[in-house]
Amino acid sequence: MEYSQAGAMRCVPINVVGSTAARTPQEINEFLSDDLSLTTVALKLHPKVYWIWNHRRWCLEHVPDGPGTDTEGDPEGWRKSYWDKEMFVVEKMLDADSRNFQAWNYRRYVLAGMPVPRSETSELAYTTKKIESNFSNFSAWHQRSKMLTSLWDSGSLDPVKSKEDGGSWVQTIVSLALLV
């Protein structure tokens, strides 16, 4: 971000889509960091506005290589840092409203794009936690169905056994919900 002589903030174009204003990777990184901070504030006020989430996607898609190089340091360092922070942000947003469809959709995007992927079994555990806290959380059920299908297709989880185990788990939750 740059400031005019009067001290007012003004937007600075970055060279991510072919503009002529050349920017260093460090400048782009700082710009994207500022944008993500700004949109975090906006998300706290308006957590279901899709264009805020979409702008965060745009930011993640334009994180430059760095700060290391192929021979020294970690060229994925900034990406790893940003994607991990985004997972933290989306988890906090889902803690505040576990049924926020936009946040769940963004979570799927972050999980799919992380430079160091999280295991699908950890995501299955996350959805279990969310469903246990609110049985009618259809977004968590949807995410769970995506994880189960993927685990079944990859052979990482036995469909018959998991359906049997899941049936008793669901039955327990339904019984508890009826008691309340």
C-alpha positions in Angstrom: 0.0 0.0 0.0 1.2 3.5 -0.7 0.2 6.8 0.7 -0.3 10.1 -1.0 1.3 13.3 0.3 -1.9 14.0 2.3 -1.5 10.6 4.0 -4.5 9.0 2.3 -4.2 5.4 1.3 -4.4 4.6 -2.4 -4.5 1.4 -4.3 -1.4 0.2 -6.1 -1.7 -2.1 -9.1 0.3 -5.3 -8.9 1.9 -7.2 -11.7 -0.1 -10.4 -11.5 -2.1 -10.3 -14.7 0.4 -8.7 -17.1 0.2 -5.0 -16.2 3.2 -2.9 -17.1 3.8 -1.8 -13.5 6.6 -4.2 -12.4 6.4 -5.3 -8.8 8.8 -7.5 -6.9 7.6 -10.7 -5.3 8.1 -9.0 -1.9 5.9 -6.1 -2.9 3.2 -8.4 -4.2 3.4 -10.5 -1.0 3.0 -7.4 1.1 0.0 -6.2 -1.0 -1.7 -9.6 -0.7 -1.1 -9.7 3.0 -2.7 -6.2 3.4 -5.7 -7.4 1.3 -6.2 -10.5 3.3 -6.0 -8.4 6.5 -8.6 -6.0 5.2 -11.0 -8.8 4.1 -10.6 -10.5 7.4 -12.2 -7.4 9.0 -14.9 -7.4 6.4 -15.6 -11.2 7.0 -16.1 -10.5 10.7 -18.8 -8.0 9.8 -20.3 -9.9 6.8 -19.3 -13.6 7.0 -21.8 -14.7 4.3 -20.9 -12.3 1.5 -19.4 -14.5 -1.2 -17.4 -11.8 -3.0 -15.2 -11.4 0.2 -14.5 -15.1 0.1 -13.9 -14.9 -3.7 -11.4 -12.0 -3.2 -9.5 -14.1 -0.7 -9.3 -16.9 -3.3 -7.9 -14.4 -5.8 -5.3 -13.4 -3.3 -4.2 -17.0 -2.6 -4.0 -17.7 -6.3 -1.5 -14.8 -6.8 0.9 -15.5 -3.9 4.4 -15.4 -5.5 7.2 -17.9 -5.0 9.3 -17.1 -2.0 10.9 -16.2 0.1 13.4 -18.9 -0.7 14.6 -20.2 -4.1 14.9 -23.7 -5.6 18.4 -23.9 -4.2 18.1 -22.1 -0.9 15.3 -21.8 1.5 11.7 -22.8 0.7 10.2 -21.4 -2.6 6.8 -22.5 -1.2 7.3 -20.7 2.1 4.8 -17.8 1.4 2.2 -20.2 0.0 2.4 -22.6 2.9 2.1 -19.7 5.3 -0.9 -18.1 3.5 -2.8 -21.4 3.1 -2.2 -22.4 6.7 -3.5 -19.0 7.8 -6.5 -19.3 5.6 -7.4 -22.7 7.2 -7.1 -21.0 10.6 -9.4 -18.1 9.5 -12.0 -20.4 8.0 -12.0 -22.6 11.2 -12.6 -19.5 13.3 -15.4 -18.4 11.0 -17.0 -21.9 11.3 -16.6 -21.7 15.1 -18.6 -18.5 15.0 -21.3 -20.0 12.7 -20.8 -23.7 12.0 -23.5 -23.6 9.3 -22.0 -20.8 7.1 -22.3 -22.3 3.6 -19.8 -19.7 2.2 -17.2 -20.7 4.8 -17.7 -24.4 4.2 -17.3 -23.9 0.4 -14.1 -21.8 1.0 -12.8 -24.6 3.4 -13.1 -27.1 0.5 -11.2 -24.7 -1.7 -8.4 -24.3 0.9 -8.2 -28.0 1.5 -7.9 -28.7 -2.2 -5.2 -26.1 -2.8 -2.9 -26.4 0.3 0.7 -26.9 -0.7 1.0 -29.4 2.1 -2.3 -31.3 2.0 -4.2 -32.3 5.2 -5.3 -35.8 5.5 -8.9 -36.7 4.6 -9.2 -38.6 7.8 -8.5 -35.4 9.8 -11.2 -33.6 7.8 -13.6 -36.5 8.6 -12.8 -36.0 12.3 -13.4 -32.3 11.9 -16.9 -32.9 10.3 -17.7 -35.4 13.1 -16.9 -32.7 15.7 -19.1 -30.2 13.9 -22.0 -32.6 13.5 -21.8 -33.7 17.1 -22.1 -30.1 18.2 -25.1 -29.5 15.8 -26.8 -32.5 14.3 -28.7 -30.4 11.8 -25.5 -28.9 10.3 -26.2 -29.8 6.7 -22.9 -28.2 5.5 -20.9 -30.4 7.8 -22.9 -33.5 6.6 -22.2 -32.5 3.0 -18.5 -32.2 3.7 -18.5 -35.5 5.5 -20.2 -37.2 2.5 -17.4 -35.8 0.3 -14.7 -37.1 2.6 -16.3 -40.5 2.9 -16.7 -40.9 -0.8 -13.1 -39.9 -1.4 -11.8 -42.3 1.3 -13.9 -45.1 -0.1 -12.9 -44.5 -3.7 -9.2 -44.4 -2.7 -9.5 -47.7 -0.7 -8.4 -45.9 2.5 -11.7 -46.8 4.2 -13.8 -49.9 3.9 -17.3 -48.7 2.8 -19.2 -51.6 4.5 -17.4 -51.2 7.8 -17.6 -47.4 7.9 -21.3 -47.5 7.0 -21.9 -50.0 9.9 -19.8 -47.8 12.3 -21.4 -44.7 11.0 -24.9 -46.1 11.4 -24.4 -46.6 15.1 -22.7 -43.2 15.5 -25.6 -41.5 13.8 -28.1 -43.5 15.8 -26.4 -42.4 19.1 -26.5 -38.7 18.0 -30.2 -38.9 17.0 -31.0 -40.5 20.4 -29.2 -37.8 22.2 -30.9 -35.1 20.1 -34.3 -36.6 21.0 -33.5 -36.4 24.7 -32.9 -32.7 24.6 
